[in-house]
Amino acid sequence: MSKVLTVIPTINLWKEYTEPCLKSVISNNTLKFLIIDNGSVDETKEELPKLLLKRDDIDYVINYENWGCARTWNYGMKIGFEDGFDYVLILNNDVLLHPNCVDRLVERFQRKDPDVVLVSAMDIRGECIVPSDIFKKDDKEKEKVSESENPNFAAFMVNKKFWKKVGEFDEGFFPAYFEDNDMHYRIKLAGLKAVCYPPALFYHYGSRTQNDLRYPGGLVPSNQFLKNRDYYISKWGGMPGQEKFIHPFNDKSKSIKWTKQKEEKL
């Protein structure tokens, strides 16, 4: 039996998404939860402490500012692997997992395939009339579907080798966008693999946290997307799929584990 830490970043939307997401995560493996709240202003702040009175498998962190995707994911992975978990599962809060999803992800890791360091679930919202249909789908039907090397970062699991060989997500991508592309490219540069495993099913409402999170002046600003895009191009010499560099910023002194936060600590 494996030990899995499930990390769920949140910003608002407790009743709409976070609570249903949490309830959908079950497993025959040893499962613990870490919920990281990035500055919610709704009932999330009140509901998280209540969970600790009901369940001993949940811990949480309440931030008063938005850490962004990369920093939040890094924090969860660091906690997980330092505490001896075999795998860390990272979920958007606007997803629902098939009852076998977690165990399917663990199943994929336990094959003799040492190059695989990240496994994502497969989003089948297009096959669901309503979100709750995900709970009734036959995951065995997907066993004959070929896996792809295009992981979905809304629901993904990593192992200790990922943490050791590839390292942290780059927090220079803030609050979101392109941190996943950056990581996927670095995994490839390391000679390792990230895959999407079809029998592990989930439903993604679709960027609900980002769409419903209002910053001063409106939704997540498009100039932030452009800033992250430009940072990616500067770092790798092109857009995702068009990279020209094999070292960050074409600097041979920088390894694939280089991140902006590590540079700033020097």
C-alpha beads as a LAMMPS data file, in Angstrom:
LAMMPS data file: protein, C-alpha beads

266 atoms
265 bonds

1 atom types
1 bond types

-500.0 500.0 xlo xhi
-500.0 500.0 ylo yhi
-500.0 500.0 zlo zhi

Masses

1 110.0

Atoms # bond

1 1 1 0.000 0.000 0.000
2 1 1 1.370 3.405 -1.009
3 1 1 1.192 6.694 0.857
4 1 1 -0.339 9.523 -1.170
5 1 1 -0.568 13.175 -0.182
6 1 1 -3.297 15.036 -2.060
7 1 1 -2.624 18.757 -2.412
8 1 1 -5.575 21.002 -3.304
9 1 1 -4.927 24.738 -3.768
10 1 1 -8.033 26.881 -3.309
11 1 1 -9.223 30.437 -3.783
12 1 1 -12.898 30.847 -2.855
13 1 1 -15.639 28.652 -4.352
14 1 1 -15.893 26.286 -1.374
15 1 1 -19.431 25.010 -1.907
16 1 1 -19.276 25.184 -5.681
17 1 1 -16.036 23.285 -6.208
18 1 1 -13.625 22.672 -3.318
19 1 1 -15.969 20.658 -1.103
20 1 1 -17.246 18.410 -3.940
21 1 1 -13.669 17.938 -5.145
22 1 1 -12.519 16.858 -1.701
23 1 1 -15.378 14.394 -1.333
24 1 1 -14.550 12.799 -4.683
25 1 1 -10.987 11.839 -3.719
26 1 1 -10.963 8.271 -2.377
27 1 1 -8.419 5.456 -2.510
28 1 1 -7.481 2.014 -1.248
29 1 1 -4.025 3.425 -0.580
30 1 1 -3.123 5.523 2.457
31 1 1 -4.459 8.969 1.640
32 1 1 -3.862 12.301 3.350
33 1 1 -4.898 15.799 2.304
34 1 1 -3.258 19.209 2.374
35 1 1 -5.523 22.097 1.403
36 1 1 -3.700 25.357 0.695
37 1 1 -5.924 28.412 0.654
38 1 1 -4.562 31.378 -1.269
39 1 1 -6.508 34.270 0.185
40 1 1 -10.162 33.235 0.045
41 1 1 -12.743 35.794 1.114
42 1 1 -15.757 33.459 1.142
43 1 1 -16.750 30.702 3.590
44 1 1 -13.592 28.709 2.795
45 1 1 -11.803 30.330 5.751
46 1 1 -14.508 29.133 8.154
47 1 1 -15.039 25.704 6.623
48 1 1 -11.413 24.577 6.639
49 1 1 -11.045 24.589 10.465
50 1 1 -14.304 22.659 10.761
51 1 1 -12.814 19.840 8.702
52 1 1 -10.177 19.194 11.337
53 1 1 -12.904 18.493 13.877
54 1 1 -14.456 15.893 11.579
55 1 1 -11.451 14.237 9.941
56 1 1 -7.907 13.407 10.986
57 1 1 -6.625 12.929 7.434
58 1 1 -6.739 16.618 6.501
59 1 1 -4.402 19.517 7.173
60 1 1 -4.577 23.014 5.764
61 1 1 -2.671 26.242 5.287
62 1 1 -4.404 29.619 5.118
63 1 1 -2.513 32.334 3.251
64 1 1 -3.484 35.975 3.188
65 1 1 -2.125 36.431 -0.301
66 1 1 -2.144 34.402 -3.482
67 1 1 0.973 32.243 -3.703
68 1 1 0.213 31.306 -7.296
69 1 1 0.214 27.809 -8.773
70 1 1 3.942 27.096 -8.809
71 1 1 4.691 28.146 -5.235
72 1 1 1.622 26.361 -3.892
73 1 1 2.456 23.143 -5.722
74 1 1 6.083 23.353 -4.589
75 1 1 5.051 23.762 -0.972
76 1 1 2.768 20.736 -1.152
77 1 1 5.380 18.538 -2.802
78 1 1 8.052 19.572 -0.315
79 1 1 5.785 18.703 2.614
80 1 1 4.782 15.414 1.028
81 1 1 8.202 14.052 0.225
82 1 1 9.828 15.327 3.416
83 1 1 7.077 13.555 5.372
84 1 1 7.746 10.241 3.649
85 1 1 4.882 10.032 1.159
86 1 1 5.482 7.889 -1.918
87 1 1 3.487 10.136 -4.224
88 1 1 2.003 13.609 -4.253
89 1 1 -1.287 14.154 -6.088
90 1 1 -1.996 17.749 -7.087
91 1 1 -5.525 18.786 -8.028
92 1 1 -7.284 21.908 -9.166
93 1 1 -10.152 22.550 -6.793
94 1 1 -12.600 22.533 -9.731
95 1 1 -12.267 18.836 -10.551
96 1 1 -14.131 15.653 -9.657
97 1 1 -12.308 12.319 -9.609
98 1 1 -13.644 8.957 -10.693
99 1 1 -13.737 6.607 -7.656
100 1 1 -10.764 4.626 -9.021
101 1 1 -8.737 7.597 -10.238
102 1 1 -6.183 7.776 -7.423
103 1 1 -5.553 4.037 -7.445
104 1 1 -5.209 4.056 -11.219
105 1 1 -2.508 6.731 -11.012
106 1 1 -0.631 4.698 -8.402
107 1 1 -1.105 1.614 -10.595
108 1 1 0.618 3.364 -13.497
109 1 1 3.589 4.333 -11.357
110 1 1 4.015 0.778 -10.135
111 1 1 4.705 -0.556 -13.598
112 1 1 8.352 -1.185 -14.431
113 1 1 8.785 2.108 -16.262
114 1 1 11.457 4.065 -14.378
115 1 1 11.453 7.013 -16.778
116 1 1 7.891 8.013 -15.850
117 1 1 7.953 10.656 -13.116
118 1 1 4.584 12.372 -13.650
119 1 1 1.230 10.763 -14.426
120 1 1 -1.933 12.731 -15.039
121 1 1 -5.538 11.657 -15.148
122 1 1 -7.643 12.063 -18.293
123 1 1 -10.380 14.684 -18.426
124 1 1 -13.594 13.228 -19.888
125 1 1 -15.952 16.145 -19.357
126 1 1 -16.826 15.901 -23.054
127 1 1 -18.291 12.455 -22.362
128 1 1 -20.413 13.631 -19.425
129 1 1 -23.851 15.208 -19.752
130 1 1 -23.599 16.431 -16.159
131 1 1 -20.516 16.487 -13.888
132 1 1 -21.788 13.669 -11.662
133 1 1 -21.656 11.294 -14.643
134 1 1 -17.944 10.900 -13.883
135 1 1 -18.806 8.693 -10.909
136 1 1 -20.658 6.181 -13.104
137 1 1 -18.166 5.802 -15.938
138 1 1 -16.530 2.434 -16.573
139 1 1 -12.800 3.120 -16.332
140 1 1 -12.024 -0.342 -17.738
141 1 1 -13.258 0.879 -21.120
142 1 1 -10.224 3.172 -21.258
143 1 1 -7.649 0.429 -20.663
144 1 1 -7.208 -0.061 -24.402
145 1 1 -6.782 3.645 -25.090
146 1 1 -3.157 4.555 -25.709
147 1 1 -1.638 6.882 -23.170
148 1 1 -0.158 10.135 -24.406
149 1 1 2.825 12.225 -23.399
150 1 1 0.559 15.253 -23.026
151 1 1 -0.292 15.341 -19.313
152 1 1 -3.163 17.329 -17.876
153 1 1 -1.931 19.519 -15.026
154 1 1 -5.405 19.897 -13.515
155 1 1 -4.995 16.445 -11.913
156 1 1 -1.529 14.925 -11.776
157 1 1 0.650 12.768 -9.546
158 1 1 4.431 12.861 -9.125
159 1 1 6.918 10.520 -7.496
160 1 1 10.112 11.033 -5.516
161 1 1 12.270 10.719 -8.620
162 1 1 10.474 13.726 -10.109
163 1 1 11.329 15.778 -7.030
164 1 1 14.947 14.634 -7.013
165 1 1 15.754 14.829 -10.726
166 1 1 13.610 17.721 -11.986
167 1 1 12.811 19.685 -8.853
168 1 1 10.462 22.574 -8.238
169 1 1 8.095 24.385 -10.548
170 1 1 9.449 27.793 -11.565
171 1 1 7.720 30.461 -9.476
172 1 1 8.679 33.065 -12.053
173 1 1 5.410 32.081 -13.716
174 1 1 2.822 33.896 -11.580
175 1 1 0.006 33.479 -10.692
176 1 1 -0.611 30.864 -13.373
177 1 1 0.012 29.943 -17.008
178 1 1 3.108 28.352 -18.549
179 1 1 4.445 26.855 -15.298
180 1 1 3.118 23.511 -16.534
181 1 1 4.682 23.877 -19.994
182 1 1 7.981 24.788 -18.364
183 1 1 7.911 21.698 -16.179
184 1 1 6.918 19.395 -19.016
185 1 1 9.820 20.615 -21.138
186 1 1 12.262 20.193 -18.260
187 1 1 11.066 16.619 -17.729
188 1 1 11.832 15.894 -21.380
189 1 1 15.264 17.518 -21.106
190 1 1 15.990 15.238 -18.152
191 1 1 15.307 12.214 -20.354
192 1 1 12.220 11.389 -18.302
193 1 1 8.522 11.122 -19.139
194 1 1 5.214 12.682 -18.163
195 1 1 2.130 10.806 -19.350
196 1 1 -1.642 11.026 -19.359
197 1 1 -3.077 7.669 -18.257
198 1 1 -6.540 7.084 -19.806
199 1 1 -8.005 4.690 -17.174
200 1 1 -7.535 7.405 -14.529
201 1 1 -10.620 9.522 -15.161
202 1 1 -11.666 12.947 -13.937
203 1 1 -14.029 15.788 -14.738
204 1 1 -12.694 19.345 -14.987
205 1 1 -15.122 22.232 -14.829
206 1 1 -12.447 24.210 -16.611
207 1 1 -10.271 26.925 -15.049
208 1 1 -13.020 27.879 -12.646
209 1 1 -10.650 29.185 -10.002
210 1 1 -8.953 31.484 -12.470
211 1 1 -12.186 32.522 -14.174
212 1 1 -14.030 33.290 -10.954
213 1 1 -11.120 34.812 -9.058
214 1 1 -11.346 38.568 -9.300
215 1 1 -8.231 40.664 -8.958
216 1 1 -8.347 44.458 -8.632
217 1 1 -9.581 45.626 -11.984
218 1 1 -11.253 42.393 -13.077
219 1 1 -10.326 38.813 -13.902
220 1 1 -6.786 37.482 -14.051
221 1 1 -5.249 40.215 -16.197
222 1 1 -4.261 39.355 -19.736
223 1 1 -1.010 41.266 -19.288
224 1 1 -0.001 38.653 -16.698
225 1 1 -0.541 35.936 -19.283
226 1 1 1.597 37.893 -21.728
227 1 1 4.284 38.438 -19.104
228 1 1 4.459 34.710 -18.419
229 1 1 4.506 33.949 -22.127
230 1 1 7.406 36.341 -22.654
231 1 1 9.234 34.833 -19.690
232 1 1 8.827 31.370 -21.212
233 1 1 10.152 32.524 -24.575
234 1 1 13.089 34.239 -22.902
235 1 1 13.857 31.144 -20.845
236 1 1 13.600 28.559 -23.616
237 1 1 13.962 30.473 -26.893
238 1 1 10.428 29.849 -28.137
239 1 1 6.843 29.003 -27.291
240 1 1 5.893 25.537 -25.994
241 1 1 6.754 23.055 -28.723
242 1 1 9.110 25.543 -30.380
243 1 1 11.880 25.699 -27.775
244 1 1 15.418 26.270 -29.028
245 1 1 17.411 26.168 -25.774
246 1 1 18.397 23.145 -23.704
247 1 1 19.593 25.326 -20.824
248 1 1 17.504 28.094 -19.219
249 1 1 18.153 31.376 -21.030
250 1 1 20.694 29.505 -23.173
251 1 1 23.078 29.690 -20.226
252 1 1 25.104 26.485 -19.898
253 1 1 25.745 27.218 -16.230
254 1 1 22.034 26.731 -15.498
255 1 1 20.678 23.196 -15.137
256 1 1 17.123 22.065 -15.789
257 1 1 16.488 22.390 -12.039
258 1 1 17.085 26.150 -12.241
259 1 1 14.147 28.268 -11.080
260 1 1 13.714 31.961 -10.458
261 1 1 13.154 31.441 -6.731
262 1 1 16.451 29.575 -6.387
263 1 1 18.275 32.332 -8.251
264 1 1 16.791 34.951 -5.927
265 1 1 18.006 33.049 -2.862
266 1 1 21.627 33.134 -4.027

Bonds

1 1 1 2
2 1 2 3
3 1 3 4
4 1 4 5
5 1 5 6
6 1 6 7
7 1 7 8
8 1 8 9
9 1 9 10
10 1 10 11
11 1 11 12
12 1 12 13
13 1 13 14
14 1 14 15
15 1 15 16
16 1 16 17
17 1 17 18
18 1 18 19
19 1 19 20
20 1 20 21
21 1 21 22
22 1 22 23
23 1 23 24
24 1 24 25
25 1 25 26
26 1 26 27
27 1 27 28
28 1 28 29
29 1 29 30
30 1 30 31
31 1 31 32
32 1 32 33
33 1 33 34
34 1 34 35
35 1 35 36
36 1 36 37
37 1 37 38
38 1 38 39
39 1 39 40
40 1 40 41
41 1 41 42
42 1 42 43
43 1 43 44
44 1 44 45
45 1 45 46
46 1 46 47
47 1 47 48
48 1 48 49
49 1 49 50
50 1 50 51
51 1 51 52
52 1 52 53
53 1 53 54
54 1 54 55
55 1 55 56
56 1 56 57
57 1 57 58
58 1 58 59
59 1 59 60
60 1 60 61
61 1 61 62
62 1 62 63
63 1 63 64
64 1 64 65
65 1 65 66
66 1 66 67
67 1 67 68
68 1 68 69
69 1 69 70
70 1 70 71
71 1 71 72
72 1 72 73
73 1 73 74
74 1 74 75
75 1 75 76
76 1 76 77
77 1 77 78
78 1 78 79
79 1 79 80
80 1 80 81
81 1 81 82
82 1 82 83
83 1 83 84
84 1 84 85
85 1 85 86
86 1 86 87
87 1 87 88
88 1 88 89
89 1 89 90
90 1 90 91
91 1 91 92
92 1 92 93
93 1 93 94
94 1 94 95
95 1 95 96
96 1 96 97
97 1 97 98
98 1 98 99
99 1 99 100
100 1 100 101
101 1 101 102
102 1 102 103
103 1 103 104
104 1 104 105
105 1 105 106
106 1 106 107
107 1 107 108
108 1 108 109
109 1 109 110
110 1 110 111
111 1 111 112
112 1 112 113
113 1 113 114
114 1 114 115
115 1 115 116
116 1 116 117
117 1 117 118
118 1 118 119
119 1 119 120
120 1 120 121
121 1 121 122
122 1 122 123
123 1 123 124
124 1 124 125
125 1 125 126
126 1 126 127
127 1 127 128
128 1 128 129
129 1 129 130
130 1 130 131
131 1 131 132
132 1 132 133
133 1 133 134
134 1 134 135
135 1 135 136
136 1 136 137
137 1 137 138
138 1 138 139
139 1 139 140
140 1 140 141
141 1 141 142
142 1 142 143
143 1 143 144
144 1 144 145
145 1 145 146
146 1 146 147
147 1 147 148
148 1 148 149
149 1 149 150
150 1 150 151
151 1 151 152
152 1 152 153
153 1 153 154
154 1 154 155
155 1 155 156
156 1 156 157
157 1 157 158
158 1 158 159
159 1 159 160
160 1 160 161
161 1 161 162
162 1 162 163
163 1 163 164
164 1 164 165
165 1 165 166
166 1 166 167
167 1 167 168
168 1 168 169
169 1 169 170
170 1 170 171
171 1 171 172
172 1 172 173
173 1 173 174
174 1 174 175
175 1 175 176
176 1 176 177
177 1 177 178
178 1 178 179
179 1 179 180
180 1 180 181
181 1 181 182
182 1 182 183
183 1 183 184
184 1 184 185
185 1 185 186
186 1 186 187
187 1 187 188
188 1 188 189
189 1 189 190
190 1 190 191
191 1 191 192
192 1 192 193
193 1 193 194
194 1 194 195
195 1 195 196
196 1 196 197
197 1 197 198
198 1 198 199
199 1 199 200
200 1 200 201
201 1 201 202
202 1 202 203
203 1 203 204
204 1 204 205
205 1 205 206
206 1 206 207
207 1 207 208
208 1 208 209
209 1 209 210
210 1 210 211
211 1 211 212
212 1 212 213
213 1 213 214
214 1 214 215
215 1 215 216
216 1 216 217
217 1 217 218
218 1 218 219
219 1 219 220
220 1 220 221
221 1 221 222
222 1 222 223
223 1 223 224
224 1 224 225
225 1 225 226
226 1 226 227
227 1 227 228
228 1 228 229
229 1 229 230
230 1 230 231
231 1 231 232
232 1 232 233
233 1 233 234
234 1 234 235
235 1 235 236
236 1 236 237
237 1 237 238
238 1 238 239
239 1 239 240
240 1 240 241
241 1 241 242
242 1 242 243
243 1 243 244
244 1 244 245
245 1 245 246
246 1 246 247
247 1 247 248
248 1 248 249
249 1 249 250
250 1 250 251
251 1 251 252
252 1 252 253
253 1 253 254
254 1 254 255
255 1 255 256
256 1 256 257
257 1 257 258
258 1 258 259
259 1 259 260
260 1 260 261
261 1 261 262
262 1 262 263
263 1 263 264
264 1 264 265
265 1 265 266
